Amino acid sequence: MSKFETIIGLEVHVQLNTQTKIFCSCPTSFGENPNINVCPTCLGLPGALPVLNREVLKKAIQFGSAIHACINQSSIFARKNYFYPDLPKAYQISQFEIPIVGKGSIEILVNGQKRIIGVTRAHMEEDAGKNIHEGEISKVDLNRACTPLLEIVSEPDMRSSDEAIAYLKKLHSIVRFIGISDANMQEGSFRCDANVSIRPQGDHKLYTRVEIKNLNSFRFIQKAIEYEVQRQREAWEDGKYNEEVRQETRLFDTEKGITRSMRGKEESADYRYFPDPDLLPVYIDEELFKEGRIIAELPDEKKERYIQELGIKESDALVLVGDLDIATYFETMIADGASPKGSVVWLSVELLGRLKGENTLQNCGVSPHSLSILVKRIDEGKISGKGGKEILDVLVEQKGGDVDALIDSLGLTQVNDDEAILKTIQSVLNANAHKVNEYRNGKDKLFGFFVGQVMKASKGANPNRVNELLKEKLGLC
């Protein structure tokens, strides 16, 4: 297996989150009744002319700025000609020779090692409609036709499925953090085509590549790549590489976990690209350039700020910036006065650890304000960590609630009165005088016994104060 090297390049289609489509004023809302959000322009009817949505151009510039890419001040729209049921005008408006975004790069981290993955280009184009297959009947919903896309094409720089997934997750974070797409994979707002080939170790030639089409989950993308790599290696070792590995488009069967042939892979000449006669060349003026270069804080920048300014460990910071919803939730807690370290633990470990199935941060009912209050009460010593977990269990179960009211109703308030704690300590020591002597004669493990007895007798004393005062009482401080 080690005598082969895997070559992976990815083409990612990102739906831009504009209110209207790329060349007309139809809404881009998801989940509407079929064929409601359509008009003569997005259907390509005779006489209807496209007009470029300025917001699409701005978002493309923002992406180029985020990956430090060359942004072409002038670019051209082209017609990509092919027939498919979900493309009624038989061509797609895209970009070919001169895209809006040129070469850039994205840094990934895999097994503690940093890698730079080149981005060849990113170009604007319109989406096609959607085919719906029901038994022997196929239907076409054209609501998605003309939805703005940014197609992001990587260099063939990835050498494993792990690197491919790391790249995709980083790209997913970038487009969400800068706010150009919701990148919802279930709704098709972020989908990927994977180009996979292999070659003998040390060989620099690029051999036949296979394109795996329309992958929309990280898990399936990884499985599809790994299956295809294995299929090509076995074909090579069996002497059937030229026979079984052809330049083609394949689909991933998620139930069987295999790729299967879909159609022969077209080359650019097959699409008969030519400049779209209905659209002028795109020119970015200085005002739009300035607008597009203003972007939100990127994941890597946010991570460094968390580490440097908030004192958070790098591993924790990586978890927080891995998802926009988590980062936003965390920052809301901090703004509400919760400690950074406490917020990390109670968000990334405790709350996320309790969310299963359909539960997410958005629908779990536990607001950042509620969780920040819980963290503050623990930091203040009003409740213990154990009590905090009990309260969080209730908050998740009943989808929200008043933290302070729960502390009172569950009787979880800790005793922080030093005088009361000292009184209990003295009572425990008096009742166990022989163990006190054993402890002072070197039986250190008895300290845990005393702590347990005091906690049991006090029914809710602050364990930190119990430890401190017990050490003083036993003459250790």
Disulfide bonds with the S-S distance in Angstrom:
none
